[in-house]
């Protein structure tokens, strides 16, 4: 059984627009959106850690074509 977690910034909000993450085993990360829980993306811990590092660095703050 996976325990889905979401950011503490999302708790208490009525909106279901949250990304949820679960780690059912040490080598598997599951990602889904709250309003579409049947659509699950799978990845491993190494690419997930690289993604989180990129988020923290701000690599996605200004994507090409964004305003």
Secondary structure, DSSP 8 states (H G I E B T S, - for coil): ----EE-TTTTT-S----EEEEEEETTEEEEEETTEEEEEEEE-HHHHHHHHHHHHHTTTSS-TT--
